[in-house]
Amino acid sequence: MNKSIIFCGVGGDGIVTASNICANALLRANFDVKKSEVHGMSQRGGSVNAFLIYGKKVYSLLPSKGSVNYMFASEKLEALRNVDYLNETSIVLINDRVVPIVGASIDDYEIDNHLKSFPFEQKIINFNEVAKLHNMEKSVNTIMLGFFSKIIGIDKKYFTRAIADTLNPKLIDINIEAFEIGSNL
């Protein structure tokens, strides 16, 4: 049976890169993988989504609403915007932060309560703080990927190789270290 992942965030968060690393890792783990991306006003901090479907043989590029197994969200508002893709058996990883919307008043308490109202399993962690503790502020998503690899049950060796294949050679070592930090949380 195929499984699916939605990666969601805002422009500049590295959602496309995180989904590329994950797709590469899944390919290395001998899955058939299909990937599609939706870029809104990404250069202005707008919504960015990437979908991965993986399994023995994949025919579809997009999952249907209510069918996604996993979510990787770089912030809470984007997680809320995409809950219609999830169901009660989904597992969600959310970076515990909110990207402010110009001119909008954001109530963290209300956002948290709204998220808690959904039946799917949620892991909400402040990965920005984890990154800051390790002086890796530019590797937040890679720390998240380390944690996420445990959720989706894919061996970290596939992710380590995918990081090396996907990123600029100058960034490989620090991102493999960041991945290890996340996988040890």
C-alpha positions as CSV (number, residue, x, y, z in Angstrom):
1,M,0.0,0.0,0.0
2,N,1.3,3.4,-0.9
3,K,1.9,6.1,1.7
4,S,2.0,9.9,1.2
5,I,3.6,12.9,2.8
6,I,2.7,16.6,2.6
7,F,5.5,19.1,3.2
8,C,4.2,22.5,4.0
9,G,5.7,25.9,4.8
10,V,6.3,29.3,3.5
11,G,8.6,30.6,0.8
12,G,12.2,30.7,2.0
13,D,11.7,27.9,4.6
14,G,13.4,25.2,2.5
15,I,10.3,23.1,2.1
16,V,11.3,22.1,-1.5
17,T,14.8,21.1,-0.4
18,A,13.5,19.1,2.5
19,S,11.1,17.3,0.3
20,N,13.8,16.6,-2.3
21,I,16.1,15.1,0.4
22,C,13.2,12.9,1.6
23,A,12.3,11.8,-1.9
24,N,15.9,10.9,-2.6
25,A,16.1,8.9,0.7
26,L,12.9,7.0,-0.2
27,L,14.3,6.2,-3.7
28,R,17.5,4.9,-2.0
29,A,15.3,2.7,0.3
30,N,13.9,1.1,-3.0
31,F,10.5,2.8,-3.1
32,D,8.9,4.1,-6.2
33,V,8.4,7.8,-5.5
34,K,6.3,10.5,-7.2
35,K,6.7,14.2,-6.2
36,S,4.7,17.3,-7.0
37,E,5.1,20.9,-5.7
38,V,2.8,23.8,-5.4
39,H,4.4,27.2,-5.1
40,G,2.2,30.1,-4.2
41,M,3.7,33.5,-3.7
42,S,6.7,31.7,-2.3
43,Q,9.2,34.5,-2.8
44,R,7.0,36.7,-0.6
45,G,6.6,34.2,2.2
46,G,3.5,32.6,0.7
47,S,2.5,29.0,1.0
48,V,4.7,26.3,-0.5
49,N,3.6,22.6,-0.5
50,A,5.3,19.5,-1.8
51,F,3.6,16.1,-1.9
52,L,5.4,12.7,-2.0
53,I,3.7,9.5,-2.6
54,Y,5.8,6.3,-2.2
55,G,5.4,2.6,-2.3
56,K,6.0,-0.5,-4.4
57,K,4.5,1.1,-7.5
58,V,3.0,4.7,-7.6
59,Y,0.7,5.9,-10.3
60,S,-0.6,9.2,-8.9
61,L,1.2,12.5,-8.4
62,L,-1.2,14.0,-5.9
63,P,-2.9,12.4,-2.9
64,S,-6.5,12.9,-2.3
65,K,-7.8,15.0,0.6
66,G,-8.1,13.0,3.7
67,S,-5.6,10.4,2.6
68,V,-2.2,11.7,3.6
69,N,-0.3,9.6,6.1
70,Y,2.3,12.2,7.2
71,M,2.8,15.9,7.4
72,F,6.1,17.9,7.7
73,A,5.1,21.5,8.6
74,S,7.7,24.2,9.1
75,E,5.2,26.3,11.0
76,K,1.7,26.0,12.6
77,L,-0.4,28.2,10.3
78,E,0.6,26.2,7.3
79,A,-0.2,23.0,9.2
80,L,-3.7,24.3,9.8
81,R,-4.1,25.4,6.2
82,N,-3.4,21.8,5.1
83,V,-5.3,19.7,7.6
84,D,-7.9,18.7,5.0
85,Y,-5.3,16.3,3.5
86,L,-5.1,14.4,6.8
87,N,-7.2,11.9,8.6
88,E,-7.4,10.4,12.1
89,T,-4.5,8.0,11.5
90,S,-2.1,10.7,10.1
91,I,1.0,11.6,12.0
92,V,2.0,15.3,11.9
93,L,5.4,16.9,12.7
94,I,5.1,20.7,13.2
95,N,7.8,23.2,14.0
96,D,6.4,25.1,16.9
97,R,6.4,28.6,15.4
98,V,4.2,31.0,13.5
99,V,5.3,33.1,10.6
100,P,3.6,36.4,11.1
101,I,1.1,37.6,8.4
102,V,1.5,41.3,7.6
103,G,-1.4,43.2,9.2
104,A,-2.8,40.2,11.0
105,S,-3.1,39.6,14.7
106,I,-2.0,36.1,15.5
107,D,-3.1,34.4,18.7
108,D,-0.7,31.5,19.5
109,Y,-3.1,30.1,22.1
110,E,-6.0,30.0,19.7
111,I,-3.8,28.3,17.0
112,D,-2.7,25.7,19.5
113,N,-6.2,25.0,20.7
114,H,-7.4,24.7,17.1
115,L,-4.6,22.2,16.3
116,K,-5.4,20.2,19.4
117,S,-9.0,19.8,18.2
118,F,-7.9,17.4,15.4
119,P,-7.7,13.6,16.1
120,F,-4.4,12.9,14.3
121,E,-1.2,12.4,16.2
122,Q,0.8,15.6,16.6
123,K,4.5,16.1,17.4
124,I,5.0,19.9,17.9
125,I,8.6,20.8,18.7
126,N,10.4,24.1,18.6
127,F,13.1,23.1,16.1
128,N,14.3,26.7,15.8
129,E,15.2,26.6,19.5
130,V,16.9,23.2,19.0
131,A,18.9,24.6,16.1
132,K,19.8,27.7,18.1
133,L,21.2,25.5,20.9
134,H,23.5,23.9,18.4
135,N,24.4,27.0,16.4
136,M,22.6,25.5,13.4
137,E,20.0,28.1,12.7
138,K,20.3,27.5,8.9
139,S,19.7,23.7,9.3
140,V,16.3,23.7,11.1
141,N,14.6,21.6,8.4
142,T,17.5,19.1,8.4
143,I,17.1,18.7,12.2
144,M,13.3,18.2,11.5
145,L,14.1,15.6,8.8
146,G,16.2,13.7,11.4
147,F,13.2,13.5,13.7
148,F,10.8,12.8,10.8
149,S,12.9,9.9,9.5
150,K,11.9,8.1,12.8
151,I,8.2,8.9,12.2
152,I,8.2,7.4,8.7
153,G,10.5,4.5,9.7
154,I,13.2,5.1,7.0
155,D,16.8,4.2,8.0
156,K,18.9,7.3,8.5
157,K,21.6,5.8,6.2
158,Y,19.3,6.6,3.2
159,F,18.8,10.2,4.4
160,T,22.6,10.7,5.0
161,R,23.3,9.7,1.4
162,A,20.4,11.8,0.2
163,I,21.7,14.9,2.0
164,A,25.1,14.3,0.4
165,D,23.5,14.0,-3.1
166,T,21.1,16.9,-2.8
167,L,23.0,19.7,-1.0
168,N,26.0,21.9,-2.0
169,P,29.2,20.0,-0.9
170,K,30.1,22.9,1.5
171,L,26.8,22.2,3.4
172,I,26.9,18.4,3.6
173,D,28.8,17.9,6.9
174,I,26.8,20.4,8.9
175,N,23.6,19.1,7.6
176,I,24.5,15.5,8.4
177,E,25.3,16.7,11.9
178,A,22.0,18.5,12.1
179,F,20.2,15.3,10.8
180,E,21.8,13.3,13.6
181,I,20.7,15.9,16.2
182,G,17.1,15.5,15.0
183,S,17.3,11.7,14.9
184,N,18.5,11.7,18.5
185,L,15.7,13.9,19.9
